[in-house]
Amino acid sequence: MEKWLKSEGENILKQVGIRKGQKVLDFGCGSGIYSIIASKIVGSTGIIYALDKNGEKIKELKRKINSLKIKNIEIIETTGEIPVPLENNSLNVILIYDVFHLLNKEDRHVFLQEVKRLLKIGGFLSYYITHTKEYDVDLEEVNNQLIKNNIVFKRKLQVPMVHWGSIEDSLIFNYYKI
Ligand SMILES: C[S@@+](CC[C@H](N)C(=O)[O-])C[C@H]1O[C@@H](n2cnc3c(N)ncnc32)[C@H](O)[C@@H]1O
């Protein structure tokens, strides 16, 4: 786990496509495992919007940001509403890592509409796929809604990711706005 947090995680987010200077939304960031790693990659010219509805997780993330002296993570604390308070066509990347299943049907639909609104052309949604069976997530339905929004599936990665405090062989799908 330590090795993953120190170096492997950064390599994986680079494989995902995160680059220097990008604007990244980490929707449902939790305590910010991925936000913090992404913040190192995007550097001072980029920004990570770390959004979550869980006040305790946000507090934990704020503590980490302070102790690591991170300057490029902006926290967005919500009450769980899906519309995201960011401008149209403003983001290069949206991460939805181990979160989508937690949204109800209507919110999943609204979230995918938001992806269309928020991404720049050429930007992408990166979806770490978890709990599809238990939470009745239909990936074909996700794909179909995204296609209607001119967002197309392009890349699948099979990589080790942090899940419930340990490292698991995992799947990430990337969908690009064309
Ligand atoms: C399993 S955790 C994943 C955290 C992080 N993405 C990771 O992979 O380490 C799911 C997170 O999604 C957040 N979440 C769920 N529904 C949300 C919503 N509607 N708006 C904002 N955050 C939400 C939860 O509060 C929780 O922190």
The ligand as a Gaussian input file, in Angstrom:
#p B3LYP/6-31G(d) Opt

LIG

0 1
 C      -16.293000       4.687000      -1.693000
 S      -15.938000       6.375000      -1.480000
 C      -14.710000       6.643000      -2.728000
 C      -13.810000       7.789000      -2.400000
 C      -12.691000       8.044000      -3.419000
 N      -13.210000       8.375000      -4.722000
 C      -11.777000       6.849000      -3.502000
 O      -11.883000       6.055000      -4.443000
 O      -10.956000       6.705000      -2.583000
 C      -17.362000       7.151000      -2.188000
 C      -17.416000       8.644000      -1.914000
 O      -18.430000       9.234000      -2.745000
 C      -19.077000      10.234000      -2.008000
 N      -20.389000      10.478000      -2.609000
 C      -21.383000       9.604000      -2.838000
 N      -22.442000      10.205000      -3.412000
 C      -22.099000      11.513000      -3.555000
 C      -22.772000      12.671000      -4.074000
 N      -24.013000      12.603000      -4.556000
 N      -22.133000      13.851000      -4.060000
 C      -20.871000      13.938000      -3.556000
 N      -20.184000      12.881000      -3.044000
 C      -20.789000      11.692000      -3.047000
 C      -19.144000       9.641000      -0.598000
 O      -19.360000      10.647000       0.363000
 C      -17.789000       8.971000      -0.486000
 O      -16.821000       9.809000       0.088000

